[in-house]
Each structure stands twice: as structure tokens, then as C-alpha cells.
Amino acid sequence: MCSRRLHSPTWYSSGYEAGGIISACFIENHTDKKIGILAGFILLCISSALSANDSTQVKPQHFVSFNTVDGFVFLTNESVQGEYSIPHYTSFSLKYELASKSDKWEDYAYGLPYVGVGFYMAEFYRHDDLGQPFSIYLFQGGRLRQFTDRFSLNYEVNLGSSFNWKHYDPFDNPYNLALGSTVNVHVAASAYLQWKFAKKFDFNAGLSLTHFSNGATALLNSGLNMASVFVELS
């Protein structure tokens, strides 16, 4: 909007003065319009550049893993001692994992962390009093030490809920003194060696400790504690 005004509006104002003011107003408005167009063009260029940067960023890494376990149950209560001991159990897990992008120094400072969700199923070979439990759990892991480009030492922790247990009942199931509920907490921790044998495939092998209990929400609650070795393809 033009800010210039005729200071002498009378009939004898110079025609040259009026013409100059009109020309100045036209130039000012035209200049404002040019500046607005230029500013808009610069903002558009900046926005396009930011969009281009976003599109070239490294995407998160996605993995699917399968592992199988062979282990034993610690003799921590009467239901797994003597003739009721479980010297051998097996399990498997199917996991979906989202790993760090490996494009920032923070990723390496925190050991290239990863998170995900998993499905776990165990076989204790005691269906009558323990059932056939399975778990849904969340996990988080990372690198402890890098030995070479292909070999590293890693850790992982799991936390979730397990289902389908046959809980203790003094009349119907008196032999399961470990768990008093059908739903129990699933906690596990593992350390493993990782071998990157191909561009998109890893082979893992390690040791794991697992615990099942209900946090004393129902009695009995001695829990089950297990140790195992596992192999995993990711």
C-alpha cells in the first residue's frame, strides 16, 4: 500500500508533482510485489531442500528372527524336584525387530540398540500339570563389544506376559506348586555372539536365563527359573 500523499490538495497543485507521486506509488507497490514473490520463492526452495534431505535419510532397519532353545529348569521348589524335576525343556521364539539406523554417533555410543516384539512357546513335557504355555513379549538389546566387522558380543532383555499355564489347585492340580495363575510374567535376559555371515543375515548363539511368576497376585508363586543355550537366525 502506497504511503505517499499529496500535501497540497488545492486546484493549483503542480501536475508534475502529482504525476511524480503517482509514479512513485506505482514503483513502490510493484517493488513490494516483487519482494513478496521473491520471499515466497526462497521459502519454496528451502522447503524443497528439507524434503529432499528427509527422503535421503537412512531408514530404520527391520529384521525377522527365529530362535530355538534347549535348556533345563533349576530345582528351586518342590514341583520341579525329585521325580517332578524337569531336566530338559525346549522352546522357540519368532521375533520382529526394529534396529537403529547406524547413521549417528549416538547409535554407536549406546551399542546400536534395537527393540521389538516376540512370540515364545515352551515345551516342558508336563502337559498335565504345567500346560503348554506361550508368551507375547517386548525386547530390547544392543552391542556390548565389537570384535571384527562380522563378529560381536551382544545382550538382550525380554519382558512380557505368558498364558495357558495349568495353575495350582489343591484338588485338580496339586502337583504344580510353582505357579498359582494361568497368566504369568515372562522375564528373560541373554548374552550372545553375533556373526554377520551375509549382507542381510545374522547368526546368533548364546546363553539365556528365563523366569516365570505372577508377582504374588495369586498363590502359590514359587515360579520357574530356567537356563538355556540358543541359536538364532536373523
N, C-alpha and C positions, 0 to 999 in steps of 0.2 A: 504494500500500500504506500502511495507517494506521500511524503511528509512535507513537501513544499507547498506554500500557499501564496497567493497574490497579496502583497501587503498594501496595495493601493487599488481598491476595487472601483474607483471612480471612473467616469467616462473618458478621462484624459490619460489613463494608463497607457504606457507605450506598447504598441503592438509587438515591437521587438522583444520587450521584456516578457510579455505573455507567451509569445512563441517560444522563448528560451525555457520558460518554466515548463511548458507542455513537453518540450523535447527532453528536458531533464527527468520529468516524471516517467516518460516512456522508457528511457535508458535505465532508470532505477528499477522499475518493475521488471524489465527484461533481464536485468542482471540478477535480481532475486530469483527469477525463474530458472536461470542458468545454474545458479548456486544450488538450488533445490534439486535440480536434475543431477548435477554432479555428485552431490551428497548421497542421493539415492543410489547412483551407480556404484559409488565406493562401498556403501553398505552391502549391496548385492554381491560385489566381488569378495568382500570379507566373508559373507555367509557361504558363498560357494566354496571358498578355500577351506573353511571349517568343515563343511560337509565332505569335501574330498579327503581331509585328514581323518575324519571318522571312518570313512569307507576303507582306508588303507591300514587301520589299526589291526593288530593281531587278534584273532578271535580266540575265545576260551577253548581249551582242548577237552574233548569229550571221549570217554572210554567206557567200554563194557568189559567186565571181568567175570571170570568163573573160577572158583577155587574148590578144592576138595580137601577134607581134613581127616586125619586119623589120630585118635588120642585116647586118654584114659581119664577116669573120674577119681579125684582124691578121696581118700577114706575119711571124710570129715564128720559123718554121722552114721547112725545105726542102719539106715536104709541103704547104704552103699558099702557096708562092711560084711565080712564073713561070707556066708552063702549068697548074700544080696549084692556083693561087690560088682562093679562094672569095670572090668579090666580093659575093656576096649569099646570105643564108640566111634562112629563116623558121622560126617556132616558135609553139606555142600552149601555154597553161597553164590548167588548171582547178584552182581552189583553194577550200578550206573554211577559214573564218576565224572565230576567237573573239575578240571585241573587249572592251575594258574597259567597265565599267558606266557610267562617267561620273558617278558619284554621290559621289566622294571627291576631296578636293583632291590626293591623290597621283596620281590618274589624269591630271589636268591638268599636274601638275608633271613627270611623265615623258612627256608628249606623247600621252596617250590611246593607250597601246600595244596592239598586237594580235598574236596568234600563230595559226599554223595549219599545215596540211599541203597540199601541192600535187602535181599530176601535170603533167609537162612533156614535150613531144615536139618534136624539132627535125628540120628537113629541110635537109640540106647539098647535095642534088642530086649526091651521090657515093656511091651505094649500094655500088658495087663494092669500094671500099677503106675507107670510113668506116662504112658500115652505116646503119641507121635508129634512132638512139639515143632512149631515153626516160629520164626521171628521176622518182624519188619524193623529195621534199624537204620539210624543215621551214622555216618562215619566221617572221620577227619584224619588226615595223615600228612606226612611230609618226609623230607630227606634229612637224615642225621649226618651222613658223610658221603662224599663223592670220591670213589677210588680211581676210576678211569672214566672215559667218556661213556662207557657202556655199563659199568658196574657201580652200584651204590648201596648203602645201608639205609633203610627207611623204617618208619614206625606208622602204626595206625591204631586208632581207638574207636570203639563201637558203643552205641547206646541206643536201646530200643525196647520194644515190648515183645514178649513171646506168648504164644497161645497154644491151646489144645493139649494142655497138660491134664493128666488124671490126678486130681489133688487128693490129699489125705482125707480119709473118712474113717472113723473108728469102727464102722460096721462094714461098709462096702469096699474100702481100700485102706486097710490098717498097715500095709507094708511100706507105703510111701510116707516116711517120716520127714522128708526133706522139704516138701512144698505143700502148703495148705490152700492154694488157689489155682485156678485154671489159667489165669493170666499172670505173668511174672516179668520182672525186669530182666533185660538181657544186657550185660556189660562185658566187654572184651577189650584186650589190648594185645598187640602183636609187634614183633620186630622181624624184619625180613630183608633178604638180599634181592636186589632187582638187577636183571640182565636185559638190556635192550638189544635183543638179537636181530631185530629188523626195524625198519623205519616206523612202522605203526603197530609193532607188537612188543610186549614185555613179558618176561617170565620171572615170576617171584617165588621164593621159597623161604620159609621161616618158622618161627615158634609163636604160639598164641596161648593166652590164658583167658578163660571164659567163666563167667559167674551168672547163675540164675537164682533169683529170690524175689520175694514180694514186698520187701521193706517192712515186714511185720504188720501188713494190712490184714493178714489172716494167719492163723496158726494151724499147723506147725510151720516153722520158717527157718529150718537149718540151711536150706539152699543146696545147690550143686556147684562144685568147683572143678574145673577141668583144665587139663593141659594137652596140647596137641602140636603136631607138625602139619604144615600145609604146603601145597603147591598151588600156583595160580597163574592163569593165562589172561593177559590184559591186552 
